Amino acid sequence: MKLPVKNLANENVGEIELDDTIFGVPVREDLIFRAVNWQLAKRRSGNHKTKGISEISGTTKKPYNQKGTGRARQGSLRSPQFRGGARIFGPVVRSHEHDLTKKVRKLALKTALSAKAAAGQLVIIDTAELANHKTKAMAATLKTMGFDSLLLIDGAVVNENFARATRNIPLVDVLPSQGANVYDIIRRNILVLTKSAVSDLEARLK
């Protein structure tokens, strides 16, 4: 698969050959769903908690006699049927993380890259380097290129000026190549890769 290479002035500066085994695999929504679910599950703090009956502050005395009152028998005011009592089978502090095999994670990333390429939402630029870190100029550049929601993946190290210039622009994310992931790729409309990012991803996913 061949794609044109652009610069930040939105000019064509050449072509690049993309590996079809990475950017041309069949799009499988099930793999993308599994990868996104795995990523978001790891982010959950899992600190939800309700109190059991042993954790409720209150008396342990029986509220009233077992028999002779005409009311239902009760053993504790800390029981869930009373106000301020415990909650039965409530959430506890736990990790929501689950396993996903490396083979599936790798194929899901290939699928996400291929989905962007198939939809015409993949753009290749030569470099992502700026002489200064002015956000206003960077926003104007992105508007000229027609980008409103994008993820840019650079090489192993992101240019500091570029990262600072895009930091406060809404719907614009910048990642190094080792941080490329399925969730961030699909949550933005346009995927922008530098030439060094392409070579890094192809080396990582082969």
Backbone torsions as a table, in degrees:
resi	resn	phi	psi	omega
1	MET	NA	129.1	179.3
2	LYS	-109.9	138.2	176.3
3	LEU	-132.9	148.4	175.5
4	PRO	-71.6	150.3	176.2
5	VAL	-105.7	129.2	-179.5
6	LYS	-112.6	165.0	170.1
7	ASN	-109.7	-178.4	-176.8
8	LEU	-72.6	-7.1	173.5
9	ALA	-92.2	8.1	179.0
10	ASN	65.1	34.8	177.9
11	GLU	-110.4	140.9	175.8
12	ASN	-72.1	128.3	-179.0
13	VAL	-123.0	13.4	178.5
14	GLY	148.3	-165.4	178.7
15	GLU	-132.7	160.7	176.9
16	ILE	-138.4	141.2	177.2
17	GLU	-95.4	119.6	-179.9
18	LEU	-97.1	143.9	-179.8
19	ASP	-71.8	121.2	-178.5
20	ASP	-68.1	-20.5	178.5
21	THR	-76.0	-8.3	179.6
22	ILE	-118.1	-41.8	-176.1
23	PHE	-105.0	5.7	-177.8
24	GLY	-134.0	23.8	-180.0
25	VAL	-81.1	156.2	178.0
26	PRO	-60.2	140.3	-178.4
27	VAL	-79.6	122.7	179.1
28	ARG	-120.2	109.0	-178.6
29	GLU	-66.0	-28.4	-179.3
30	ASP	-65.7	-37.2	179.0
31	LEU	-69.9	-40.2	178.2
32	ILE	-63.0	-42.4	178.4
33	PHE	-60.9	-44.6	-178.6
34	ARG	-64.7	-40.5	-179.2
35	ALA	-67.8	-42.6	179.6
36	VAL	-65.7	-43.4	179.0
37	ASN	-60.7	-40.0	178.5
38	TRP	-65.9	-42.7	179.5
39	GLN	-65.1	-47.2	-176.3
40	LEU	-70.9	-30.5	177.6
41	ALA	-65.4	-35.4	178.8
42	LYS	-69.2	-26.5	-178.6
43	ARG	-77.6	-21.6	-174.8
44	ARG	-65.1	135.4	-177.7
45	SER	-73.5	-32.4	178.0
46	GLY	68.0	23.4	-176.9
47	ASN	-96.6	21.3	176.6
48	HIS	-73.0	140.1	-174.3
49	LYS	-159.0	136.7	168.1
50	THR	-124.2	161.7	-175.2
51	LYS	-89.4	136.4	170.3
52	GLY	-84.3	176.0	-174.2
53	ILE	-65.6	-28.7	-179.9
54	SER	-75.2	-14.1	-177.6
55	GLU	-101.1	-7.1	-179.8
56	ILE	-77.5	132.7	177.0
57	SER	-81.1	122.4	-179.0
58	GLY	169.7	178.1	-176.9
59	THR	-73.6	154.4	174.5
60	THR	-102.5	3.1	-177.9
61	LYS	-72.9	144.9	174.9
62	LYS	-66.0	131.7	-173.3
63	PRO	-59.0	-42.5	179.0
64	TYR	-157.9	176.6	-175.6
65	ASN	-60.5	151.5	179.7
66	GLN	-63.8	-40.2	-174.5
67	LYS	-125.6	159.4	170.9
68	GLY	94.4	-5.5	-178.6
69	THR	-96.5	-16.5	-176.5
70	GLY	82.3	-2.1	179.7
71	ARG	-103.6	168.7	178.4
72	ALA	-65.9	145.1	-179.6
73	ARG	-68.4	138.0	-179.9
74	GLN	-133.1	143.8	-179.2
75	GLY	-111.6	-18.5	-175.9
76	SER	-159.8	142.4	174.4
77	LEU	-78.6	-8.1	179.8
78	ARG	-91.3	3.7	179.4
79	SER	-68.3	157.3	-173.7
80	PRO	-65.3	-20.6	-179.2
81	GLN	-76.9	-9.7	178.2
82	PHE	-100.0	149.6	176.6
83	ARG	-63.3	133.3	-177.6
84	GLY	83.4	5.3	-179.2
85	GLY	-85.3	-171.3	-176.3
86	ALA	-74.7	171.2	171.9
87	ARG	-117.4	129.7	-177.6
88	ILE	-82.7	131.7	177.6
89	PHE	55.8	37.9	177.5
90	GLY	-75.8	171.9	179.6
91	PRO	-68.5	149.2	178.3
92	VAL	-126.1	160.1	178.6
93	VAL	-64.8	123.4	-178.9
94	ARG	-159.4	166.9	175.6
95	SER	-94.3	135.0	177.7
96	HIS	-92.1	0.8	-175.9
97	GLU	-65.7	141.8	175.0
98	HIS	-138.6	166.4	-174.6
99	ASP	-84.9	149.2	170.3
100	LEU	-142.8	125.4	-172.9
101	THR	-63.9	152.7	-179.5
102	LYS	-60.1	-36.1	-179.4
103	LYS	-62.6	-42.7	-180.0
104	VAL	-69.8	-41.4	179.4
105	ARG	-62.0	-41.9	-179.4
106	LYS	-65.8	-44.6	-179.5
107	LEU	-67.2	-34.2	178.1
108	ALA	-65.8	-38.6	178.2
109	LEU	-66.9	-40.9	175.2
110	LYS	-61.1	-40.7	-179.5
111	THR	-64.1	-41.3	179.6
112	ALA	-64.7	-42.1	177.6
113	LEU	-64.3	-41.7	-179.4
114	SER	-67.8	-35.1	179.0
115	ALA	-63.2	-41.2	177.8
116	LYS	-66.0	-40.2	179.4
117	ALA	-65.9	-42.1	-178.2
118	ALA	-67.1	-31.4	-179.2
119	ALA	-85.8	0.6	-178.4
120	GLY	72.7	23.6	-177.5
121	GLN	-109.5	20.0	177.9
122	LEU	-109.4	126.0	-179.7
123	VAL	-124.4	134.6	178.6
124	ILE	-109.8	129.7	174.4
125	ILE	-120.0	159.5	-176.4
126	ASP	-72.3	-53.0	178.4
127	THR	-143.6	160.5	175.3
128	ALA	-121.5	68.5	-177.8
129	GLU	-125.8	139.0	-179.9
130	LEU	-126.8	151.2	178.0
131	ALA	-80.1	-23.8	178.5
132	ASN	-140.3	175.9	-174.7
133	HIS	-113.7	33.5	-177.9
134	LYS	-76.3	119.7	-177.9
135	THR	-68.1	-38.2	-177.9
136	LYS	-60.0	-45.1	-179.9
137	ALA	-65.9	-38.6	-179.8
138	MET	-67.0	-40.4	178.3
139	ALA	-62.9	-39.2	177.9
140	ALA	-65.9	-38.9	178.4
141	THR	-62.7	-45.1	-179.6
142	LEU	-65.7	-36.7	178.3
143	LYS	-65.7	-39.5	178.2
144	THR	-63.1	-36.5	179.7
145	MET	-80.2	-7.0	178.0
146	GLY	82.3	23.4	-178.7
147	PHE	-100.1	122.6	175.8
148	ASP	-114.6	-26.5	179.3
149	SER	-143.0	111.3	-173.4
150	LEU	-148.0	154.4	168.4
151	LEU	-116.9	124.0	176.2
152	LEU	-106.4	126.9	176.5
153	ILE	-111.7	122.5	-179.5
154	ASP	-102.8	-166.7	178.8
155	GLY	-75.1	-151.1	-177.0
156	ALA	-64.8	-30.2	-179.8
157	VAL	-128.4	130.8	177.9
158	VAL	-84.5	134.4	176.9
159	ASN	-57.6	128.3	-173.4
160	GLU	-62.8	-42.8	179.2
161	ASN	-63.0	-39.9	179.3
162	PHE	-65.9	-42.3	179.9
163	ALA	-63.2	-41.7	-179.6
164	ARG	-71.1	-34.2	-178.8
165	ALA	-69.9	-30.1	-176.9
166	THR	-99.1	-2.5	-171.7
167	ARG	-60.4	-38.3	-175.2
168	ASN	-103.4	11.9	178.1
169	ILE	-88.0	124.3	-179.0
170	PRO	-62.2	145.1	174.9
171	LEU	62.8	25.4	176.6
172	VAL	-125.5	121.4	178.9
173	ASP	-120.6	146.6	178.3
174	VAL	-130.4	129.8	-178.9
175	LEU	-134.6	151.0	167.8
176	PRO	-75.1	166.7	-174.4
177	SER	-62.6	-34.4	-179.4
178	GLN	-71.9	-13.7	178.8
179	GLY	-94.9	4.3	-179.8
180	ALA	-61.7	129.7	-178.5
181	ASN	-147.2	160.6	-172.9
182	VAL	-64.5	-45.9	-174.4
183	TYR	-60.8	-48.3	-178.5
184	ASP	-67.5	-29.9	179.7
185	ILE	-68.4	-45.0	-174.0
186	ILE	-83.5	-14.5	-177.3
187	ARG	-82.6	-8.7	176.3
188	ARG	-114.4	150.8	-176.2
189	ASN	-68.4	-43.3	-174.1
190	ILE	-114.8	136.1	172.7
191	LEU	-107.3	120.6	179.6
192	VAL	-111.7	124.9	178.5
193	LEU	-118.2	138.0	169.5
194	THR	-82.2	165.7	179.6
195	LYS	-63.0	-36.0	177.4
196	SER	-68.6	-32.6	177.0
197	ALA	-66.5	-39.5	178.5
198	VAL	-60.9	-46.8	-179.6
199	SER	-65.3	-38.2	178.7
200	ASP	-66.4	-42.9	-179.5
201	LEU	-67.4	-39.7	178.8
202	GLU	-66.2	-38.1	176.4
203	ALA	-67.5	-35.2	-178.6
204	ARG	-73.6	-35.3	-171.0
205	LEU	-102.1	-2.8	178.8
206	LYS	-72.7	NA	NA
